[in-house]
Amino acid sequence: MLIPDIDAFEERAAIAEFDGGLSRRAAEDLAAQAQGFANADAYWQWLADYVVTRKIP
């Protein structure tokens, strides 16, 4: 079961963007993939579904 770690996601994305020179989009994709998601869209969709249903998808 995938459960996002928002703090780790934000930190990894920031490091990849600023130190790694990636675009924000690419940095967020990398951070999402590090947590087992296909990309940032899948990561954010998981969070949106959780907010709406209050259940772990």
LUMKEBA-363256 format. One line per field, with one value per atom (N, C-alpha, C): residue number from 1; residue in one letter; atom name; y, x, z. Coordinates in steps of 0.05 Angstrom, whole numbers, plus 5000, padded with zeros to 4 digits. Example, Ala and Ser with C-alpha at 12.3 -4.5 7.8 and 13.67 -1.06 7.14 Angstrom:
2
resi	1:1:1:2:2:2
resn	A:A:A:S:S:S
name	N:CA:C:N:CA:C
v	4886:4910:4934:4955:4979:5001
u	5264:5246:5264:5257:5273:5258
w	5156:5156:5156:5142:5143:5157
//
This chain:
57
resi	1:1:1:2:2:2:3:3:3:4:4:4:5:5:5:6:6:6:7:7:7:8:8:8:9:9:9:10:10:10:11:11:11:12:12:12:13:13:13:14:14:14:15:15:15:16:16:16:17:17:17:18:18:18:19:19:19:20:20:20:21:21:21:22:22:22:23:23:23:24:24:24:25:25:25:26:26:26:27:27:27:28:28:28:29:29:29:30:30:30:31:31:31:32:32:32:33:33:33:34:34:34:35:35:35:36:36:36:37:37:37:38:38:38:39:39:39:40:40:40:41:41:41:42:42:42:43:43:43:44:44:44:45:45:45:46:46:46:47:47:47:48:48:48:49:49:49:50:50:50:51:51:51:52:52:52:53:53:53:54:54:54:55:55:55:56:56:56:57:57:57
resn	M:M:M:L:L:L:I:I:I:P:P:P:D:D:D:I:I:I:D:D:D:A:A:A:F:F:F:E:E:E:E:E:E:R:R:R:A:A:A:A:A:A:I:I:I:A:A:A:E:E:E:F:F:F:D:D:D:G:G:G:G:G:G:L:L:L:S:S:S:R:R:R:R:R:R:A:A:A:A:A:A:E:E:E:D:D:D:L:L:L:A:A:A:A:A:A:Q:Q:Q:A:A:A:Q:Q:Q:G:G:G:F:F:F:A:A:A:N:N:N:A:A:A:D:D:D:A:A:A:Y:Y:Y:W:W:W:Q:Q:Q:W:W:W:L:L:L:A:A:A:D:D:D:Y:Y:Y:V:V:V:V:V:V:T:T:T:R:R:R:K:K:K:I:I:I:P:P:P
name	N:CA:C:N:CA:C:N:CA:C:N:CA:C:N:CA:C:N:CA:C:N:CA:C:N:CA:C:N:CA:C:N:CA:C:N:CA:C:N:CA:C:N:CA:C:N:CA:C:N:CA:C:N:CA:C:N:CA:C:N:CA:C:N:CA:C:N:CA:C:N:CA:C:N:CA:C:N:CA:C:N:CA:C:N:CA:C:N:CA:C:N:CA:C:N:CA:C:N:CA:C:N:CA:C:N:CA:C:N:CA:C:N:CA:C:N:CA:C:N:CA:C:N:CA:C:N:CA:C:N:CA:C:N:CA:C:N:CA:C:N:CA:C:N:CA:C:N:CA:C:N:CA:C:N:CA:C:N:CA:C:N:CA:C:N:CA:C:N:CA:C:N:CA:C:N:CA:C:N:CA:C:N:CA:C:N:CA:C:N:CA:C:N:CA:C:N:CA:C
v	4976:5000:5025:5043:5068:5089:5101:5123:5145:5168:5189:5201:5208:5223:5251:5270:5296:5311:5309:5323:5313:5286:5275:5282:5282:5290:5318:5337:5365:5369:5356:5359:5348:5324:5312:5328:5338:5354:5380:5393:5418:5414:5393:5387:5381:5365:5358:5382:5400:5424:5444:5450:5471:5462:5438:5428:5412:5398:5381:5395:5419:5434:5424:5407:5397:5418:5415:5432:5423:5440:5433:5407:5405:5381:5356:5357:5334:5327:5347:5343:5330:5338:5326:5297:5292:5265:5247:5257:5241:5236:5256:5253:5233:5234:5215:5187:5184:5157:5145:5162:5152:5140:5148:5137:5115:5107:5085:5092:5118:5127:5129:5128:5129:5157:5177:5205:5223:5249:5269:5269:5266:5265:5243:5220:5197:5204:5216:5224:5243:5265:5285:5274:5256:5244:5227:5212:5196:5215:5237:5256:5268:5275:5286:5266:5241:5221:5217:5218:5215:5238:5262:5286:5284:5275:5273:5250:5226:5203:5199:5211:5206:5177:5163:5135:5131:5113:5107:5091:5101:5088:5060
u	5017:5000:5018:5012:5028:5015:5030:5021:5042:5034:5053:5065:5090:5104:5108:5091:5091:5117:5127:5152:5175:5177:5199:5195:5171:5165:5175:5166:5173:5204:5216:5245:5260:5253:5267:5262:5238:5232:5248:5250:5265:5294:5306:5334:5339:5321:5325:5322:5304:5300:5324:5331:5351:5379:5385:5413:5417:5396:5399:5393:5381:5376:5352:5335:5312:5289:5271:5247:5230:5212:5195:5179:5169:5154:5171:5195:5213:5221:5226:5233:5211:5186:5163:5159:5163:5160:5181:5205:5227:5220:5210:5202:5179:5160:5138:5147:5165:5175:5191:5204:5220:5201:5176:5157:5139:5146:5132:5109:5105:5084:5095:5078:5087:5098:5085:5094:5080:5084:5072:5042:5032:5002:4990:5002:4991:4993:5015:5019:4997:4994:4974:4945:4940:4914:4908:4928:4924:4916:4931:4925:4897:4889:4863:4841:4845:4825:4822:4845:4844:4829:4833:4820:4790:4781:4753:4740:4752:4740:4747:4769:4780:4786:4792:4800:4825:4842:4866:4857:4863:4855:4867
w	5000:5000:5000:4982:4980:4998:5015:5031:5028:5016:5011:5036:5034:5055:5043:5051:5039:5044:5068:5075:5058:5055:5039:5010:5000:4973:4967:4984:4980:4982:5001:5004:4980:4971:4948:4923:4919:4895:4896:4919:4921:4915:4926:4921:4892:4880:4852:4834:4841:4825:4828:4853:4857:4855:4866:4865:4839:4830:4807:4780:4782:4757:4741:4753:4739:4740:4721:4721:4745:4754:4777:4771:4746:4738:4740:4729:4729:4758:4774:4802:4818:4813:4827:4817:4791:4781:4795:4797:4810:4839:4853:4882:4885:4867:4868:4862:4842:4836:4858:4874:4897:4918:4917:4937:4924:4900:4887:4869:4864:4846:4818:4798:4770:4764:4774:4769:4789:4786:4805:4802:4778:4775:4792:4792:4808:4837:4845:4873:4882:4867:4874:4873:4854:4852:4877:4887:4911:4934:4937:4958:4955:4931:4926:4933:4925:4931:4961:4975:5004:5017:5008:5019:5015:4992:4986:5001:5002:5015:5044:5052:5079:5084:5063:5064:5048:5056:5041:5017:4993:4968:4965
//
